[in-house]
Amino acid sequence: SATRSEQSTLRDLYEEGWREARDAAREGK
């Protein structure tokens, strides 16, 4: 199982990717 630090990193990466996807959608890309 993933450690707490690994889970935090994966969540940060997921949230960062979601934010970038949202911004790209807003720009119409």
mmCIF entry with sequence, helices, sheets and N, C-alpha, C, O atoms, coordinates in Angstrom:
data_MODEL
# 
_entry.id   MODEL 
# 
_entity.id                         1 
_entity.type                       polymer 
_entity.pdbx_number_of_molecules   1 
# 
_entity_poly.entity_id                      1 
_entity_poly.type                           'polypeptide(L)' 
_entity_poly.nstd_linkage                   no 
_entity_poly.nstd_monomer                   no 
_entity_poly.pdbx_seq_one_letter_code       SATRSEQSTLRDLYEEGWREARDAAREGK 
_entity_poly.pdbx_seq_one_letter_code_can   SATRSEQSTLRDLYEEGWREARDAAREGK 
_entity_poly.pdbx_strand_id                 A 
# 
loop_
_entity_poly_seq.entity_id 
_entity_poly_seq.num 
_entity_poly_seq.mon_id 
_entity_poly_seq.hetero 
1 1  SER n 
1 2  ALA n 
1 3  THR n 
1 4  ARG n 
1 5  SER n 
1 6  GLU n 
1 7  GLN n 
1 8  SER n 
1 9  THR n 
1 10 LEU n 
1 11 ARG n 
1 12 ASP n 
1 13 LEU n 
1 14 TYR n 
1 15 GLU n 
1 16 GLU n 
1 17 GLY n 
1 18 TRP n 
1 19 ARG n 
1 20 GLU n 
1 21 ALA n 
1 22 ARG n 
1 23 ASP n 
1 24 ALA n 
1 25 ALA n 
1 26 ARG n 
1 27 GLU n 
1 28 GLY n 
1 29 LYS n 
# 
_struct_asym.id          A 
_struct_asym.entity_id   1 
# 
_struct_conf.conf_type_id            HELX_P 
_struct_conf.id                      HELX_P1 
_struct_conf.pdbx_PDB_helix_id       AA1 
_struct_conf.beg_label_comp_id       ARG 
_struct_conf.beg_label_asym_id       A 
_struct_conf.beg_label_seq_id        4 
_struct_conf.pdbx_beg_PDB_ins_code   ? 
_struct_conf.end_label_comp_id       GLU 
_struct_conf.end_label_asym_id       A 
_struct_conf.end_label_seq_id        27 
_struct_conf.pdbx_end_PDB_ins_code   ? 
_struct_conf.beg_auth_comp_id        ARG 
_struct_conf.beg_auth_asym_id        A 
_struct_conf.beg_auth_seq_id         4 
_struct_conf.end_auth_comp_id        GLU 
_struct_conf.end_auth_asym_id        A 
_struct_conf.end_auth_seq_id         27 
_struct_conf.pdbx_PDB_helix_class    1 
_struct_conf.details                 ? 
_struct_conf.pdbx_PDB_helix_length   24 
# 
_struct_conf_type.id          HELX_P 
_struct_conf_type.criteria    ? 
_struct_conf_type.reference   ? 
# 
loop_
_atom_site.group_PDB 
_atom_site.id 
_atom_site.type_symbol 
_atom_site.label_atom_id 
_atom_site.label_alt_id 
_atom_site.label_comp_id 
_atom_site.label_asym_id 
_atom_site.label_entity_id 
_atom_site.label_seq_id 
_atom_site.pdbx_PDB_ins_code 
_atom_site.Cartn_x 
_atom_site.Cartn_y 
_atom_site.Cartn_z 
_atom_site.occupancy 
_atom_site.B_iso_or_equiv 
_atom_site.pdbx_formal_charge 
_atom_site.auth_seq_id 
_atom_site.auth_comp_id 
_atom_site.auth_asym_id 
_atom_site.auth_atom_id 
_atom_site.pdbx_PDB_model_num 
ATOM 1   N N  . SER A 1 1  ? 0.845   -1.197 0.000   1.00 0.00 ? 1  SER A N  1 
ATOM 2   C CA . SER A 1 1  ? 0.000   0.000  0.000   1.00 0.00 ? 1  SER A CA 1 
ATOM 3   C C  . SER A 1 1  ? 0.880   1.247  0.000   1.00 0.00 ? 1  SER A C  1 
ATOM 4   O O  . SER A 1 1  ? 2.026   1.205  0.447   1.00 0.00 ? 1  SER A O  1 
ATOM 5   N N  . ALA A 1 2  ? 0.350   2.330  -0.492  1.00 0.00 ? 2  ALA A N  1 
ATOM 6   C CA . ALA A 1 2  ? 1.128   3.571  -0.558  1.00 0.00 ? 2  ALA A CA 1 
ATOM 7   C C  . ALA A 1 2  ? 1.251   4.192  0.825   1.00 0.00 ? 2  ALA A C  1 
ATOM 8   O O  . ALA A 1 2  ? 0.357   4.080  1.664   1.00 0.00 ? 2  ALA A O  1 
ATOM 9   N N  . THR A 1 3  ? 2.358   4.835  1.032   1.00 0.00 ? 3  THR A N  1 
ATOM 10  C CA . THR A 1 3  ? 2.543   5.517  2.320   1.00 0.00 ? 3  THR A CA 1 
ATOM 11  C C  . THR A 1 3  ? 1.753   6.821  2.302   1.00 0.00 ? 3  THR A C  1 
ATOM 12  O O  . THR A 1 3  ? 1.268   7.249  1.254   1.00 0.00 ? 3  THR A O  1 
ATOM 13  N N  . ARG A 1 4  ? 1.629   7.439  3.454   1.00 0.00 ? 4  ARG A N  1 
ATOM 14  C CA . ARG A 1 4  ? 0.868   8.686  3.529   1.00 0.00 ? 4  ARG A CA 1 
ATOM 15  C C  . ARG A 1 4  ? 1.505   9.754  2.644   1.00 0.00 ? 4  ARG A C  1 
ATOM 16  O O  . ARG A 1 4  ? 0.797   10.511 1.981   1.00 0.00 ? 4  ARG A O  1 
ATOM 17  N N  . SER A 1 5  ? 2.845   9.819  2.630   1.00 0.00 ? 5  SER A N  1 
ATOM 18  C CA . SER A 1 5  ? 3.525   10.834 1.813   1.00 0.00 ? 5  SER A CA 1 
ATOM 19  C C  . SER A 1 5  ? 3.272   10.567 0.327   1.00 0.00 ? 5  SER A C  1 
ATOM 20  O O  . SER A 1 5  ? 3.083   11.501 -0.452  1.00 0.00 ? 5  SER A O  1 
ATOM 21  N N  . GLU A 1 6  ? 3.270   9.297  -0.060  1.00 0.00 ? 6  GLU A N  1 
ATOM 22  C CA . GLU A 1 6  ? 3.027   8.977  -1.471  1.00 0.00 ? 6  GLU A CA 1 
ATOM 23  C C  . GLU A 1 6  ? 1.601   9.334  -1.859  1.00 0.00 ? 6  GLU A C  1 
ATOM 24  O O  . GLU A 1 6  ? 1.363   9.855  -2.949  1.00 0.00 ? 6  GLU A O  1 
ATOM 25  N N  . GLN A 1 7  ? 0.649   9.055  -0.967  1.00 0.00 ? 7  GLN A N  1 
ATOM 26  C CA . GLN A 1 7  ? -0.743  9.397  -1.260  1.00 0.00 ? 7  GLN A CA 1 
ATOM 27  C C  . GLN A 1 7  ? -0.887  10.905 -1.411  1.00 0.00 ? 7  GLN A C  1 
ATOM 28  O O  . GLN A 1 7  ? -1.612  11.375 -2.288  1.00 0.00 ? 7  GLN A O  1 
ATOM 29  N N  . SER A 1 8  ? -0.199  11.670 -0.556  1.00 0.00 ? 8  SER A N  1 
ATOM 30  C CA . SER A 1 8  ? -0.280  13.127 -0.637  1.00 0.00 ? 8  SER A CA 1 
ATOM 31  C C  . SER A 1 8  ? 0.283   13.613 -1.966  1.00 0.00 ? 8  SER A C  1 
ATOM 32  O O  . SER A 1 8  ? -0.285  14.502 -2.602  1.00 0.00 ? 8  SER A O  1 
ATOM 33  N N  . THR A 1 9  ? 1.409   13.024 -2.385  1.00 0.00 ? 9  THR A N  1 
ATOM 34  C CA . THR A 1 9  ? 2.018   13.441 -3.645  1.00 0.00 ? 9  THR A CA 1 
ATOM 35  C C  . THR A 1 9  ? 1.095   13.137 -4.817  1.00 0.00 ? 9  THR A C  1 
ATOM 36  O O  . THR A 1 9  ? 0.914   13.972 -5.703  1.00 0.00 ? 9  THR A O  1 
ATOM 37  N N  . LEU A 1 10 ? 0.513   11.944 -4.823  1.00 0.00 ? 10 LEU A N  1 
ATOM 38  C CA . LEU A 1 10 ? -0.389  11.579 -5.918  1.00 0.00 ? 10 LEU A CA 1 
ATOM 39  C C  . LEU A 1 10 ? -1.584  12.527 -5.947  1.00 0.00 ? 10 LEU A C  1 
ATOM 40  O O  . LEU A 1 10 ? -2.036  12.929 -7.019  1.00 0.00 ? 10 LEU A O  1 
ATOM 41  N N  . ARG A 1 11 ? -2.095  12.884 -4.767  1.00 0.00 ? 11 ARG A N  1 
ATOM 42  C CA . ARG A 1 11 ? -3.242  13.795 -4.731  1.00 0.00 ? 11 ARG A CA 1 
ATOM 43  C C  . ARG A 1 11 ? -2.841  15.172 -5.249  1.00 0.00 ? 11 ARG A C  1 
ATOM 44  O O  . ARG A 1 11 ? -3.604  15.810 -5.974  1.00 0.00 ? 11 ARG A O  1 
ATOM 45  N N  . ASP A 1 12 ? -1.651  15.629 -4.882  1.00 0.00 ? 12 ASP A N  1 
ATOM 46  C CA . ASP A 1 12 ? -1.194  16.933 -5.366  1.00 0.00 ? 12 ASP A CA 1 
ATOM 47  C C  . ASP A 1 12 ? -1.056  16.917 -6.892  1.00 0.00 ? 12 ASP A C  1 
ATOM 48  O O  . ASP A 1 12 ? -1.455  17.864 -7.569  1.00 0.00 ? 12 ASP A O  1 
ATOM 49  N N  . LEU A 1 13 ? -0.487  15.830 -7.422  1.00 0.00 ? 13 LEU A N  1 
ATOM 50  C CA . LEU A 1 13 ? -0.326  15.721 -8.870  1.00 0.00 ? 13 LEU A CA 1 
ATOM 51  C C  . LEU A 1 13 ? -1.687  15.686 -9.558  1.00 0.00 ? 13 LEU A C  1 
ATOM 52  O O  . LEU A 1 13 ? -1.867  16.304 -10.608 1.00 0.00 ? 13 LEU A O  1 
ATOM 53  N N  . TYR A 1 14 ? -2.650  14.963 -8.971  1.00 0.00 ? 14 TYR A N  1 
ATOM 54  C CA . TYR A 1 14 ? -3.988  14.878 -9.554  1.00 0.00 ? 14 TYR A CA 1 
ATOM 55  C C  . TYR A 1 14 ? -4.641  16.248 -9.574  1.00 0.00 ? 14 TYR A C  1 
ATOM 56  O O  . TYR A 1 14 ? -5.214  16.662 -10.581 1.00 0.00 ? 14 TYR A O  1 
ATOM 57  N N  . GLU A 1 15 ? -4.547  16.956 -8.435  1.00 0.00 ? 15 GLU A N  1 
ATOM 58  C CA . GLU A 1 15 ? -5.190  18.275 -8.362  1.00 0.00 ? 15 GLU A CA 1 
ATOM 59  C C  . GLU A 1 15 ? -4.522  19.262 -9.318  1.00 0.00 ? 15 GLU A C  1 
ATOM 60  O O  . GLU A 1 15 ? -5.189  20.107 -9.915  1.00 0.00 ? 15 GLU A O  1 
ATOM 61  N N  . GLU A 1 16 ? -3.194  19.147 -9.459  1.00 0.00 ? 16 GLU A N  1 
ATOM 62  C CA . GLU A 1 16 ? -2.487  20.040 -10.377 1.00 0.00 ? 16 GLU A CA 1 
ATOM 63  C C  . GLU A 1 16 ? -2.914  19.762 -11.817 1.00 0.00 ? 16 GLU A C  1 
ATOM 64  O O  . GLU A 1 16 ? -3.155  20.692 -12.587 1.00 0.00 ? 16 GLU A O  1 
ATOM 65  N N  . GLY A 1 17 ? -3.007  18.479 -12.180 1.00 0.00 ? 17 GLY A N  1 
ATOM 66  C CA . GLY A 1 17 ? -3.424  18.117 -13.532 1.00 0.00 ? 17 GLY A CA 1 
ATOM 67  C C  . GLY A 1 17 ? -4.850  18.555 -13.812 1.00 0.00 ? 17 GLY A C  1 
ATOM 68  O O  . GLY A 1 17 ? -5.164  19.003 -14.915 1.00 0.00 ? 17 GLY A O  1 
ATOM 69  N N  . TRP A 1 18 ? -5.720  18.423 -12.805 1.00 0.00 ? 18 TRP A N  1 
ATOM 70  C CA . TRP A 1 18 ? -7.122  18.834 -12.974 1.00 0.00 ? 18 TRP A CA 1 
ATOM 71  C C  . TRP A 1 18 ? -7.201  20.335 -13.193 1.00 0.00 ? 18 TRP A C  1 
ATOM 72  O O  . TRP A 1 18 ? -7.982  20.823 -14.011 1.00 0.00 ? 18 TRP A O  1 
ATOM 73  N N  . ARG A 1 19 ? -6.368  21.063 -12.439 1.00 0.00 ? 19 ARG A N  1 
ATOM 74  C CA . ARG A 1 19 ? -6.364  22.523 -12.565 1.00 0.00 ? 19 ARG A CA 1 
ATOM 75  C C  . ARG A 1 19 ? -5.916  22.916 -13.964 1.00 0.00 ? 19 ARG A C  1 
ATOM 76  O O  . ARG A 1 19 ? -6.510  23.801 -14.580 1.00 0.00 ? 19 ARG A O  1 
ATOM 77  N N  . GLU A 1 20 ? -4.861  22.257 -14.478 1.00 0.00 ? 20 GLU A N  1 
ATOM 78  C CA . GLU A 1 20 ? -4.356  22.583 -15.814 1.00 0.00 ? 20 GLU A CA 1 
ATOM 79  C C  . GLU A 1 20 ? -5.397  22.246 -16.876 1.00 0.00 ? 20 GLU A C  1 
ATOM 80  O O  . GLU A 1 20 ? -5.573  22.996 -17.836 1.00 0.00 ? 20 GLU A O  1 
ATOM 81  N N  . ALA A 1 21 ? -6.092  21.111 -16.705 1.00 0.00 ? 21 ALA A N  1 
ATOM 82  C CA . ALA A 1 21 ? -7.114  20.712 -17.672 1.00 0.00 ? 21 ALA A CA 1 
ATOM 83  C C  . ALA A 1 21 ? -8.260  21.717 -17.669 1.00 0.00 ? 21 ALA A C  1 
ATOM 84  O O  . ALA A 1 21 ? -8.793  22.064 -18.723 1.00 0.00 ? 21 ALA A O  1 
ATOM 85  N N  . ARG A 1 22 ? -8.636  22.180 -16.482 1.00 0.00 ? 22 ARG A N  1 
ATOM 86  C CA . ARG A 1 22 ? -9.719  23.158 -16.373 1.00 0.00 ? 22 ARG A CA 1 
ATOM 87  C C  . ARG A 1 22 ? -9.322  24.455 -17.062 1.00 0.00 ? 22 ARG A C  1 
ATOM 88  O O  . ARG A 1 22 ? -10.124 25.047 -17.784 1.00 0.00 ? 22 ARG A O  1 
ATOM 89  N N  . ASP A 1 23 ? -8.081  24.902 -16.841 1.00 0.00 ? 23 ASP A N  1 
ATOM 90  C CA . ASP A 1 23 ? -7.621  26.140 -17.465 1.00 0.00 ? 23 ASP A CA 1 
ATOM 91  C C  . ASP A 1 23 ? -7.587  25.987 -18.982 1.00 0.00 ? 23 ASP A C  1 
ATOM 92  O O  . ASP A 1 23 ? -7.965  26.905 -19.710 1.00 0.00 ? 23 ASP A O  1 
ATOM 93  N N  . ALA A 1 24 ? -7.136  24.831 -19.459 1.00 0.00 ? 24 ALA A N  1 
ATOM 94  C CA . ALA A 1 24 ? -7.071  24.596 -20.900 1.00 0.00 ? 24 ALA A CA 1 
ATOM 95  C C  . ALA A 1 24 ? -8.468  24.611 -21.502 1.00 0.00 ? 24 ALA A C  1 
ATOM 96  O O  . ALA A 1 24 ? -8.674  25.145 -22.592 1.00 0.00 ? 24 ALA A O  1 
ATOM 97  N N  . ALA A 1 25 ? -9.431  24.022 -20.791 1.00 0.00 ? 25 ALA A N  1 
ATOM 98  C CA . ALA A 1 25 ? -10.803 24.000 -21.295 1.00 0.00 ? 25 ALA A CA 1 
ATOM 99  C C  . ALA A 1 25 ? -11.356 25.422 -21.353 1.00 0.00 ? 25 ALA A C  1 
ATOM 100 O O  . ALA A 1 25 ? -12.081 25.776 -22.283 1.00 0.00 ? 25 ALA A O  1 
ATOM 101 N N  . ARG A 1 26 ? -11.010 26.232 -20.357 1.00 0.00 ? 26 ARG A N  1 
ATOM 102 C CA . ARG A 1 26 ? -11.505 27.613 -20.339 1.00 0.00 ? 26 ARG A CA 1 
ATOM 103 C C  . ARG A 1 26 ? -10.936 28.381 -21.527 1.00 0.00 ? 26 ARG A C  1 
ATOM 104 O O  . ARG A 1 26 ? -11.593 29.262 -22.082 1.00 0.00 ? 26 ARG A O  1 
ATOM 105 N N  . GLU A 1 27 ? -9.691  28.034 -21.915 1.00 0.00 ? 27 GLU A N  1 
ATOM 106 C CA . GLU A 1 27 ? -9.056  28.722 -23.037 1.00 0.00 ? 27 GLU A CA 1 
ATOM 107 C C  . GLU A 1 27 ? -9.532  28.165 -24.383 1.00 0.00 ? 27 GLU A C  1 
ATOM 108 O O  . GLU A 1 27 ? -9.200  28.703 -25.439 1.00 0.00 ? 27 GLU A O  1 
ATOM 109 N N  . GLY A 1 28 ? -10.303 27.094 -24.332 1.00 0.00 ? 28 GLY A N  1 
ATOM 110 C CA . GLY A 1 28 ? -10.858 26.530 -25.556 1.00 0.00 ? 28 GLY A CA 1 
ATOM 111 C C  . GLY A 1 28 ? -9.870  25.655 -26.299 1.00 0.00 ? 28 GLY A C  1 
ATOM 112 O O  . GLY A 1 28 ? -10.015 25.448 -27.504 1.00 0.00 ? 28 GLY A O  1 
ATOM 113 N N  . LYS A 1 29 ? -8.855  25.130 -25.597 1.00 0.00 ? 29 LYS A N  1 
ATOM 114 C CA . LYS A 1 29 ? -7.858  24.291 -26.270 1.00 0.00 ? 29 LYS A CA 1 
ATOM 115 C C  . LYS A 1 29 ? -8.315  22.835 -26.246 1.00 0.00 ? 29 LYS A C  1 
ATOM 116 O O  . LYS A 1 29 ? -7.617  21.961 -26.762 1.00 0.00 ? 29 LYS A O  1 
# 
